[in-house]
Amino acid sequence: MLSYQHIYHAGNLADVHKHALLAWMLAYMTEKDKPMSYLETHAGRGLYQLDAPEAVKTGEAAAGISLSDAQGWFGKEHPYSKALGVVRETHGEAAYAGSPLIAAHGLRPQDRLHLAELHPKEFAALDWVMASFPARCYQQNGFDMALSVAPPVPRRGLMLIDPSYEIKSDYDTIPGFIARVHRKWNVGVVVLWYPILSNGLHKGMLGALTAQTLPKVLHHEVRFAPARPGHGMIGSGLFIVNGPYGVEAQAEHLSRVIS
Ligand code: SAM
């Protein structure tokens, strides 16, 4: 039974890292008229309230999106700021968008979203929040969904893989999974998020990923102080295959503001 709930971590520094770069990549990809697909293997519930007891309990957003807002890390025209602005207008000032909602606000009516979430309650919330978008939600293992949908129609597109790593075998599964996705969908932009852990548990997966011959890989990491004493996550990593032109400069901006 899955117990991870992203509400305890919504809007933290790892979310800012992942969501800002995601919003930027989708904005770049939608500059062309051609439609595109967005696939997400581990979608979460899509919408979070940062004044909910779970979010208040950990307070992780304070060093993340709240600090970003206070210090103006992203201009008003940045696609991440725009998506958050619409979500706050619609759902209240304490609202924070998960990756499916960030993506939905960056995409257009001609684009398609495929979102997998296994946890029944998270899935129900996701299905509700995505109802007004061209999205299909799957209460299914995200790895299976992605392999059955790829190559998607439209073929241009981006896949986000954002597991909670609650299931430790995810670290072993992911390199082979990305290789399979790439063989089926060689034009797809594939984005993997992973935690940088003080115990080094992520390192084997990274070693296996970098040993594979994947094209145009951008590997970007930011380090930060643990959310609380003894917390094992000391940074956030993104491993991007086929990243769009200019993504390196955007990643450098994130390094400057976060680290
Ligand atoms: N991507 C979301 C965001 O940034 O807003 C956060 C996702 S959270 C880190 C990971 C989610 O994956 C959890 O909601 C969990 O229930 C779900 N999950 C875990 N294993 C899964 C699997 N095999 N397939 C689909 N969802 C899974």
py3Dmol code that shows the C-alpha trace and the ligand (Angstrom):
import py3Dmol

protein = """\
ATOM      1  CA  MET A   1       0.000   0.000   0.000  1.00  0.00           C
ATOM      2  CA  LEU A   2       1.386   3.410  -0.964  1.00  0.00           C
ATOM      3  CA  SER A   3       1.627   5.878   1.909  1.00  0.00           C
ATOM      4  CA  TYR A   4       3.527   8.804   0.327  1.00  0.00           C
ATOM      5  CA  GLN A   5       1.440  11.966  -0.056  1.00  0.00           C
ATOM      6  CA  HIS A   6       2.973  14.885  -1.886  1.00  0.00           C
ATOM      7  CA  ILE A   7       0.960  17.435   0.156  1.00  0.00           C
ATOM      8  CA  TYR A   8       3.652  17.136   2.896  1.00  0.00           C
ATOM      9  CA  HIS A   9       6.288  18.342   0.427  1.00  0.00           C
ATOM     10  CA  ALA A  10       4.359  20.538  -2.036  1.00  0.00           C
ATOM     11  CA  GLY A  11       6.132  23.747  -3.005  1.00  0.00           C
ATOM     12  CA  ASN A  12       9.490  22.728  -1.499  1.00  0.00           C
ATOM     13  CA  LEU A  13      12.803  23.470  -3.208  1.00  0.00           C
ATOM     14  CA  ALA A  14      12.712  20.236  -5.189  1.00  0.00           C
ATOM     15  CA  ASP A  15       9.260  21.189  -6.526  1.00  0.00           C
ATOM     16  CA  VAL A  16      10.490  24.653  -7.491  1.00  0.00           C
ATOM     17  CA  HIS A  17      13.458  23.103  -9.318  1.00  0.00           C
ATOM     18  CA  LYS A  18      11.326  20.537 -11.167  1.00  0.00           C
ATOM     19  CA  HIS A  19       8.246  22.669 -11.838  1.00  0.00           C
ATOM     20  CA  ALA A  20      10.068  25.815 -13.018  1.00  0.00           C
ATOM     21  CA  LEU A  21      12.140  23.858 -15.528  1.00  0.00           C
ATOM     22  CA  LEU A  22       9.091  21.847 -16.633  1.00  0.00           C
ATOM     23  CA  ALA A  23       7.037  25.019 -17.213  1.00  0.00           C
ATOM     24  CA  TRP A  24       9.891  26.582 -19.160  1.00  0.00           C
ATOM     25  CA  MET A  25      10.379  23.507 -21.405  1.00  0.00           C
ATOM     26  CA  LEU A  26       6.656  23.256 -22.200  1.00  0.00           C
ATOM     27  CA  ALA A  27       6.496  26.984 -23.022  1.00  0.00           C
ATOM     28  CA  TYR A  28       9.395  26.524 -25.428  1.00  0.00           C
ATOM     29  CA  MET A  29       7.827  23.454 -27.034  1.00  0.00           C
ATOM     30  CA  THR A  30       4.442  25.154 -27.511  1.00  0.00           C
ATOM     31  CA  GLU A  31       5.981  28.075 -29.416  1.00  0.00           C
ATOM     32  CA  LYS A  32       5.565  25.884 -32.525  1.00  0.00           C
ATOM     33  CA  ASP A  33       1.972  25.495 -33.754  1.00  0.00           C
ATOM     34  CA  LYS A  34       2.266  21.697 -33.940  1.00  0.00           C
ATOM     35  CA  PRO A  35       0.306  19.853 -31.226  1.00  0.00           C
ATOM     36  CA  MET A  36       2.148  17.877 -28.570  1.00  0.00           C
ATOM     37  CA  SER A  37       1.616  15.225 -25.898  1.00  0.00           C
ATOM     38  CA  TYR A  38       2.448  15.367 -22.203  1.00  0.00           C
ATOM     39  CA  LEU A  39       2.836  12.099 -20.317  1.00  0.00           C
ATOM     40  CA  GLU A  40       3.341  11.806 -16.584  1.00  0.00           C
ATOM     41  CA  THR A  41       4.010   8.502 -14.829  1.00  0.00           C
ATOM     42  CA  HIS A  42       3.547   9.659 -11.185  1.00  0.00           C
ATOM     43  CA  ALA A  43       1.120  12.572 -11.267  1.00  0.00           C
ATOM     44  CA  GLY A  44       0.049  13.111  -7.645  1.00  0.00           C
ATOM     45  CA  ARG A  45      -3.189  14.984  -6.987  1.00  0.00           C
ATOM     46  CA  GLY A  46      -2.416  18.004  -9.201  1.00  0.00           C
ATOM     47  CA  LEU A  47      -3.486  20.724  -6.759  1.00  0.00           C
ATOM     48  CA  TYR A  48      -2.274  21.436  -3.214  1.00  0.00           C
ATOM     49  CA  GLN A  49      -3.232  23.944  -0.517  1.00  0.00           C
ATOM     50  CA  LEU A  50      -0.185  25.161   1.349  1.00  0.00           C
ATOM     51  CA  ASP A  51      -2.307  26.083   4.399  1.00  0.00           C
ATOM     52  CA  ALA A  52      -3.516  22.460   4.740  1.00  0.00           C
ATOM     53  CA  PRO A  53      -2.419  20.828   8.052  1.00  0.00           C
ATOM     54  CA  GLU A  54      -0.091  18.379   6.271  1.00  0.00           C
ATOM     55  CA  ALA A  55       1.790  21.167   4.440  1.00  0.00           C
ATOM     56  CA  VAL A  56       1.888  23.357   7.558  1.00  0.00           C
ATOM     57  CA  LYS A  57       3.235  20.424   9.591  1.00  0.00           C
ATOM     58  CA  THR A  58       6.439  20.136   7.553  1.00  0.00           C
ATOM     59  CA  GLY A  59       6.590  23.799   6.473  1.00  0.00           C
ATOM     60  CA  GLU A  60       8.706  22.789   3.472  1.00  0.00           C
ATOM     61  CA  ALA A  61       7.251  25.441   1.171  1.00  0.00           C
ATOM     62  CA  ALA A  62       8.834  28.182   3.304  1.00  0.00           C
ATOM     63  CA  ALA A  63      12.296  27.519   1.846  1.00  0.00           C
ATOM     64  CA  GLY A  64      10.788  26.830  -1.603  1.00  0.00           C
ATOM     65  CA  ILE A  65       7.955  28.644  -3.317  1.00  0.00           C
ATOM     66  CA  SER A  66       7.430  31.139  -0.456  1.00  0.00           C
ATOM     67  CA  LEU A  67      11.092  32.186  -0.582  1.00  0.00           C
ATOM     68  CA  SER A  68      10.969  32.288  -4.377  1.00  0.00           C
ATOM     69  CA  ASP A  69       7.937  34.598  -4.231  1.00  0.00           C
ATOM     70  CA  ALA A  70       9.552  36.843  -1.615  1.00  0.00           C
ATOM     71  CA  GLN A  71      12.848  37.124  -3.518  1.00  0.00           C
ATOM     72  CA  GLY A  72      11.387  37.198  -7.046  1.00  0.00           C
ATOM     73  CA  TRP A  73      13.354  34.242  -8.456  1.00  0.00           C
ATOM     74  CA  PHE A  74      11.158  34.173 -11.559  1.00  0.00           C
ATOM     75  CA  GLY A  75       9.813  37.213 -13.413  1.00  0.00           C
ATOM     76  CA  LYS A  76       6.077  37.702 -13.945  1.00  0.00           C
ATOM     77  CA  GLU A  77       6.448  36.486 -17.533  1.00  0.00           C
ATOM     78  CA  HIS A  78       8.143  33.222 -16.574  1.00  0.00           C
ATOM     79  CA  PRO A  79       5.810  30.307 -17.497  1.00  0.00           C
ATOM     80  CA  TYR A  80       6.040  28.952 -13.915  1.00  0.00           C
ATOM     81  CA  SER A  81       4.886  32.306 -12.466  1.00  0.00           C
ATOM     82  CA  LYS A  82       2.092  32.498 -15.031  1.00  0.00           C
ATOM     83  CA  ALA A  83       0.787  28.997 -14.231  1.00  0.00           C
ATOM     84  CA  LEU A  84       0.927  29.646 -10.472  1.00  0.00           C
ATOM     85  CA  GLY A  85      -0.813  33.005 -10.981  1.00  0.00           C
ATOM     86  CA  VAL A  86      -3.781  31.386 -12.750  1.00  0.00           C
ATOM     87  CA  VAL A  87      -3.989  28.592 -10.167  1.00  0.00           C
ATOM     88  CA  ARG A  88      -3.996  31.092  -7.271  1.00  0.00           C
ATOM     89  CA  GLU A  89      -6.676  33.186  -8.980  1.00  0.00           C
ATOM     90  CA  THR A  90      -8.825  30.086  -9.453  1.00  0.00           C
ATOM     91  CA  HIS A  91      -8.183  28.174  -6.222  1.00  0.00           C
ATOM     92  CA  GLY A  92      -7.073  30.838  -3.707  1.00  0.00           C
ATOM     93  CA  GLU A  93      -3.782  32.425  -2.624  1.00  0.00           C
ATOM     94  CA  ALA A  94      -2.604  29.322  -0.716  1.00  0.00           C
ATOM     95  CA  ALA A  95      -2.991  27.089  -3.768  1.00  0.00           C
ATOM     96  CA  TYR A  96       0.048  25.424  -5.300  1.00  0.00           C
ATOM     97  CA  ALA A  97       0.014  23.624  -8.642  1.00  0.00           C
ATOM     98  CA  GLY A  98       1.389  20.131  -8.983  1.00  0.00           C
ATOM     99  CA  SER A  99       3.131  19.177 -12.195  1.00  0.00           C
ATOM    100  CA  PRO A 100      -0.064  18.057 -14.049  1.00  0.00           C
ATOM    101  CA  LEU A 101      -1.670  21.448 -13.471  1.00  0.00           C
ATOM    102  CA  ILE A 102       1.529  23.349 -14.347  1.00  0.00           C
ATOM    103  CA  ALA A 103       1.590  21.345 -17.590  1.00  0.00           C
ATOM    104  CA  ALA A 104      -2.118  21.844 -18.304  1.00  0.00           C
ATOM    105  CA  HIS A 105      -1.777  25.606 -17.965  1.00  0.00           C
ATOM    106  CA  GLY A 106       1.199  25.614 -20.334  1.00  0.00           C
ATOM    107  CA  LEU A 107      -0.485  23.480 -22.979  1.00  0.00           C
ATOM    108  CA  ARG A 108      -3.183  24.325 -25.548  1.00  0.00           C
ATOM    109  CA  PRO A 109      -6.544  22.758 -26.507  1.00  0.00           C
ATOM    110  CA  GLN A 110      -4.891  20.820 -29.347  1.00  0.00           C
ATOM    111  CA  ASP A 111      -2.406  19.154 -26.951  1.00  0.00           C
ATOM    112  CA  ARG A 112      -3.046  15.942 -25.010  1.00  0.00           C
ATOM    113  CA  LEU A 113      -2.155  14.903 -21.458  1.00  0.00           C
ATOM    114  CA  HIS A 114      -1.827  11.312 -20.168  1.00  0.00           C
ATOM    115  CA  LEU A 115      -1.491  11.180 -16.380  1.00  0.00           C
ATOM    116  CA  ALA A 116      -0.997   8.100 -14.198  1.00  0.00           C
ATOM    117  CA  GLU A 117      -1.536   7.978 -10.438  1.00  0.00           C
ATOM    118  CA  LEU A 118      -1.858   4.759  -8.462  1.00  0.00           C
ATOM    119  CA  HIS A 119      -3.046   5.960  -5.021  1.00  0.00           C
ATOM    120  CA  PRO A 120      -6.901   5.892  -4.969  1.00  0.00           C
ATOM    121  CA  LYS A 121      -7.406   9.191  -3.089  1.00  0.00           C
ATOM    122  CA  GLU A 122      -4.711  11.052  -5.008  1.00  0.00           C
ATOM    123  CA  PHE A 123      -6.171   9.676  -8.234  1.00  0.00           C
ATOM    124  CA  ALA A 124      -9.710  10.852  -7.370  1.00  0.00           C
ATOM    125  CA  ALA A 125      -8.433  14.366  -6.620  1.00  0.00           C
ATOM    126  CA  LEU A 126      -6.375  14.391  -9.824  1.00  0.00           C
ATOM    127  CA  ASP A 127      -9.285  13.219 -11.944  1.00  0.00           C
ATOM    128  CA  TRP A 128     -11.461  16.018 -10.512  1.00  0.00           C
ATOM    129  CA  VAL A 129      -8.913  18.783 -10.973  1.00  0.00           C
ATOM    130  CA  MET A 130      -8.055  17.792 -14.551  1.00  0.00           C
ATOM    131  CA  ALA A 131     -11.684  17.488 -15.710  1.00  0.00           C
ATOM    132  CA  SER A 132     -11.672  20.740 -17.686  1.00  0.00           C
ATOM    133  CA  PHE A 133      -8.420  19.963 -19.555  1.00  0.00           C
ATOM    134  CA  PRO A 134      -7.712  17.680 -22.545  1.00  0.00           C
ATOM    135  CA  ALA A 135      -6.374  15.082 -20.137  1.00  0.00           C
ATOM    136  CA  ARG A 136      -6.828  11.366 -19.622  1.00  0.00           C
ATOM    137  CA  CYS A 137      -6.131  10.140 -16.089  1.00  0.00           C
ATOM    138  CA  TYR A 138      -5.167   6.501 -15.492  1.00  0.00           C
ATOM    139  CA  GLN A 139      -5.379   4.795 -12.116  1.00  0.00           C
ATOM    140  CA  GLN A 140      -2.587   2.519 -13.175  1.00  0.00           C
ATOM    141  CA  ASN A 141       1.114   1.866 -12.688  1.00  0.00           C
ATOM    142  CA  GLY A 142       2.715   4.841 -14.443  1.00  0.00           C
ATOM    143  CA  PHE A 143       5.520   2.793 -15.979  1.00  0.00           C
ATOM    144  CA  ASP A 144       2.947   0.511 -17.661  1.00  0.00           C
ATOM    145  CA  MET A 145       0.816   3.463 -18.798  1.00  0.00           C
ATOM    146  CA  ALA A 146       3.822   5.189 -20.361  1.00  0.00           C
ATOM    147  CA  LEU A 147       4.956   2.083 -22.233  1.00  0.00           C
ATOM    148  CA  SER A 148       1.454   1.472 -23.575  1.00  0.00           C
ATOM    149  CA  VAL A 149       0.932   5.093 -24.706  1.00  0.00           C
ATOM    150  CA  ALA A 150       4.425   5.745 -26.152  1.00  0.00           C
ATOM    151  CA  PRO A 151       4.868   6.776 -28.892  1.00  0.00           C
ATOM    152  CA  PRO A 152       1.918   9.062 -28.211  1.00  0.00           C
ATOM    153  CA  VAL A 153      -0.309  10.863 -30.674  1.00  0.00           C
ATOM    154  CA  PRO A 154       0.675  13.648 -31.271  1.00  0.00           C
ATOM    155  CA  ARG A 155       4.233  12.333 -31.447  1.00  0.00           C
ATOM    156  CA  ARG A 156       6.010  15.498 -30.316  1.00  0.00           C
ATOM    157  CA  GLY A 157       6.025  15.651 -26.577  1.00  0.00           C
ATOM    158  CA  LEU A 158       7.473  15.388 -23.105  1.00  0.00           C
ATOM    159  CA  MET A 159       7.283  12.719 -20.402  1.00  0.00           C
ATOM    160  CA  LEU A 160       7.839  13.503 -16.733  1.00  0.00           C
ATOM    161  CA  ILE A 161       8.887  10.651 -14.425  1.00  0.00           C
ATOM    162  CA  ASP A 162       8.569  11.794 -10.829  1.00  0.00           C
ATOM    163  CA  PRO A 163       8.337   8.817  -8.450  1.00  0.00           C
ATOM    164  CA  SER A 164       8.253   9.153  -4.684  1.00  0.00           C
ATOM    165  CA  TYR A 165      10.935   6.373  -4.573  1.00  0.00           C
ATOM    166  CA  GLU A 166       8.865   4.867  -1.752  1.00  0.00           C
ATOM    167  CA  ILE A 167       9.218   1.617  -3.670  1.00  0.00           C
ATOM    168  CA  LYS A 168      12.981   1.122  -3.525  1.00  0.00           C
ATOM    169  CA  SER A 169      12.989  -1.028  -6.672  1.00  0.00           C
ATOM    170  CA  ASP A 170      12.205   2.191  -8.604  1.00  0.00           C
ATOM    171  CA  TYR A 171      15.938   2.974  -8.497  1.00  0.00           C
ATOM    172  CA  ASP A 172      16.669  -0.285 -10.346  1.00  0.00           C
ATOM    173  CA  THR A 173      13.680  -0.097 -12.694  1.00  0.00           C
ATOM    174  CA  ILE A 174      14.176   3.428 -14.037  1.00  0.00           C
ATOM    175  CA  PRO A 175      17.315   3.156 -16.215  1.00  0.00           C
ATOM    176  CA  GLY A 176      15.862   0.219 -18.190  1.00  0.00           C
ATOM    177  CA  PHE A 177      12.469   1.917 -18.346  1.00  0.00           C
ATOM    178  CA  ILE A 178      13.964   5.100 -19.843  1.00  0.00           C
ATOM    179  CA  ALA A 179      15.921   3.049 -22.384  1.00  0.00           C
ATOM    180  CA  ARG A 180      12.688   1.272 -23.438  1.00  0.00           C
ATOM    181  CA  VAL A 181      10.762   4.542 -23.692  1.00  0.00           C
ATOM    182  CA  HIS A 182      13.524   6.030 -25.806  1.00  0.00           C
ATOM    183  CA  ARG A 183      13.565   3.024 -28.149  1.00  0.00           C
ATOM    184  CA  LYS A 184       9.786   3.358 -28.667  1.00  0.00           C
ATOM    185  CA  TRP A 185       9.744   7.168 -28.813  1.00  0.00           C
ATOM    186  CA  ASN A 186      13.114   8.513 -29.901  1.00  0.00           C
ATOM    187  CA  VAL A 187      11.883  12.097 -30.394  1.00  0.00           C
ATOM    188  CA  GLY A 188      10.309  12.347 -26.937  1.00  0.00           C
ATOM    189  CA  VAL A 189      11.742  14.647 -24.296  1.00  0.00           C
ATOM    190  CA  VAL A 190      12.112  12.484 -21.186  1.00  0.00           C
ATOM    191  CA  VAL A 191      12.540  14.173 -17.809  1.00  0.00           C
ATOM    192  CA  LEU A 192      13.399  12.213 -14.660  1.00  0.00           C
ATOM    193  CA  TRP A 193      13.385  13.768 -11.195  1.00  0.00           C
ATOM    194  CA  TYR A 194      15.361  12.158  -8.383  1.00  0.00           C
ATOM    195  CA  PRO A 195      16.358  13.129  -4.850  1.00  0.00           C
ATOM    196  CA  ILE A 196      19.992  13.626  -3.905  1.00  0.00           C
ATOM    197  CA  LEU A 197      20.259  11.616  -0.708  1.00  0.00           C
ATOM    198  CA  SER A 198      22.845  11.871   2.036  1.00  0.00           C
ATOM    199  CA  ASN A 199      23.070   8.048   2.089  1.00  0.00           C
ATOM    200  CA  GLY A 200      23.870   7.985  -1.640  1.00  0.00           C
ATOM    201  CA  LEU A 201      20.979   5.614  -2.517  1.00  0.00           C
ATOM    202  CA  HIS A 202      20.366   7.444  -5.816  1.00  0.00           C
ATOM    203  CA  LYS A 203      23.928   6.963  -7.066  1.00  0.00           C
ATOM    204  CA  GLY A 204      23.544   3.454  -8.507  1.00  0.00           C
ATOM    205  CA  MET A 205      20.611   4.591 -10.653  1.00  0.00           C
ATOM    206  CA  LEU A 206      22.552   7.579 -11.912  1.00  0.00           C
ATOM    207  CA  GLY A 207      25.541   5.440 -12.750  1.00  0.00           C
ATOM    208  CA  ALA A 208      23.310   3.100 -14.796  1.00  0.00           C
ATOM    209  CA  LEU A 209      21.626   6.055 -16.523  1.00  0.00           C
ATOM    210  CA  THR A 210      24.865   7.745 -17.520  1.00  0.00           C
ATOM    211  CA  ALA A 211      26.282   4.443 -18.800  1.00  0.00           C
ATOM    212  CA  GLN A 212      23.464   4.282 -21.379  1.00  0.00           C
ATOM    213  CA  THR A 213      23.931   5.944 -24.748  1.00  0.00           C
ATOM    214  CA  LEU A 214      21.077   8.418 -24.712  1.00  0.00           C
ATOM    215  CA  PRO A 215      21.100  11.539 -26.890  1.00  0.00           C
ATOM    216  CA  LYS A 216      21.325  15.122 -25.694  1.00  0.00           C
ATOM    217  CA  VAL A 217      21.411  14.410 -21.989  1.00  0.00           C
ATOM    218  CA  LEU A 218      21.269  17.291 -19.525  1.00  0.00           C
ATOM    219  CA  HIS A 219      21.984  16.276 -15.983  1.00  0.00           C
ATOM    220  CA  HIS A 220      21.237  19.110 -13.581  1.00  0.00           C
ATOM    221  CA  GLU A 221      21.479  19.100  -9.791  1.00  0.00           C
ATOM    222  CA  VAL A 222      20.910  21.691  -7.094  1.00  0.00           C
ATOM    223  CA  ARG A 223      21.975  21.186  -3.478  1.00  0.00           C
ATOM    224  CA  PHE A 224      20.278  22.616  -0.427  1.00  0.00           C
ATOM    225  CA  ALA A 225      20.060  22.227   3.341  1.00  0.00           C
ATOM    226  CA  PRO A 226      17.863  19.339   4.549  1.00  0.00           C
ATOM    227  CA  ALA A 227      14.266  20.383   5.336  1.00  0.00           C
ATOM    228  CA  ARG A 228      14.847  19.374   8.989  1.00  0.00           C
ATOM    229  CA  PRO A 229      17.729  17.923  10.998  1.00  0.00           C
ATOM    230  CA  GLY A 230      18.292  14.335   9.989  1.00  0.00           C
ATOM    231  CA  HIS A 231      16.223  14.571   6.792  1.00  0.00           C
ATOM    232  CA  GLY A 232      17.992  12.598   4.106  1.00  0.00           C
ATOM    233  CA  MET A 233      17.294  14.756   1.027  1.00  0.00           C
ATOM    234  CA  ILE A 234      20.100  17.256   0.430  1.00  0.00           C
ATOM    235  CA  GLY A 235      19.350  18.225  -3.157  1.00  0.00           C
ATOM    236  CA  SER A 236      17.259  17.735  -6.270  1.00  0.00           C
ATOM    237  CA  GLY A 237      18.267  16.271  -9.616  1.00  0.00           C
ATOM    238  CA  LEU A 238      16.840  16.253 -13.113  1.00  0.00           C
ATOM    239  CA  PHE A 239      18.031  13.913 -15.849  1.00  0.00           C
ATOM    240  CA  ILE A 240      16.710  15.139 -19.204  1.00  0.00           C
ATOM    241  CA  VAL A 241      16.919  13.320 -22.541  1.00  0.00           C
ATOM    242  CA  ASN A 242      16.378  15.320 -25.768  1.00  0.00           C
ATOM    243  CA  GLY A 243      16.012  18.573 -23.796  1.00  0.00           C
ATOM    244  CA  PRO A 244      14.846  21.526 -25.898  1.00  0.00           C
ATOM    245  CA  TYR A 245      17.244  24.216 -27.106  1.00  0.00           C
ATOM    246  CA  GLY A 246      18.110  26.684 -24.351  1.00  0.00           C
ATOM    247  CA  VAL A 247      17.297  24.395 -21.415  1.00  0.00           C
ATOM    248  CA  GLU A 248      20.905  24.628 -20.152  1.00  0.00           C
ATOM    249  CA  ALA A 249      20.618  28.410 -19.653  1.00  0.00           C
ATOM    250  CA  GLN A 250      17.353  27.967 -17.764  1.00  0.00           C
ATOM    251  CA  ALA A 251      18.988  25.295 -15.593  1.00  0.00           C
ATOM    252  CA  GLU A 252      21.861  27.695 -14.835  1.00  0.00           C
ATOM    253  CA  HIS A 253      19.323  30.273 -13.683  1.00  0.00           C
ATOM    254  CA  LEU A 254      17.899  27.699 -11.284  1.00  0.00           C
ATOM    255  CA  SER A 255      21.382  26.932  -9.954  1.00  0.00           C
ATOM    256  CA  ARG A 256      21.905  30.634  -9.258  1.00  0.00           C
ATOM    257  CA  VAL A 257      18.627  31.192  -7.399  1.00  0.00           C
ATOM    258  CA  ILE A 258      18.379  27.924  -5.476  1.00  0.00           C
ATOM    259  CA  SER A 259      21.919  27.063  -4.412  1.00  0.00           C
TER     260      SER A 259
END
"""
ligand_1 = """\
27
SAM
N 4.630 14.773 -9.968
C 3.872 15.326 -8.860
C 4.102 16.805 -8.788
O 5.231 17.252 -9.006
O 3.142 17.534 -8.533
C 4.245 14.660 -7.559
C 4.199 13.175 -7.594
S 4.641 12.376 -6.095
C 6.350 12.707 -5.965
C 4.629 10.688 -6.577
C 3.238 10.095 -6.752
O 3.372 8.838 -7.401
C 2.468 9.832 -5.487
O 1.231 10.501 -5.531
C 2.236 8.290 -5.472
O 0.962 7.925 -4.988
C 2.361 7.967 -6.935
N 2.840 6.609 -7.281
C 3.720 5.812 -6.631
N 4.012 4.719 -7.359
C 3.305 4.831 -8.509
C 3.227 4.058 -9.707
N 3.931 2.920 -9.850
N 2.435 4.480 -10.715
C 1.716 5.628 -10.589
N 1.754 6.422 -9.494
C 2.551 6.024 -8.474
"""
view = py3Dmol.view(width=600, height=400)
view.addModel(protein, "pdb")
view.setStyle({"model": 0}, {"cartoon": {"style": "trace"}})
view.addModel(ligand_1, "xyz")
view.setStyle({"model": 1}, {"stick": {}})
view.zoomTo()
view.show()
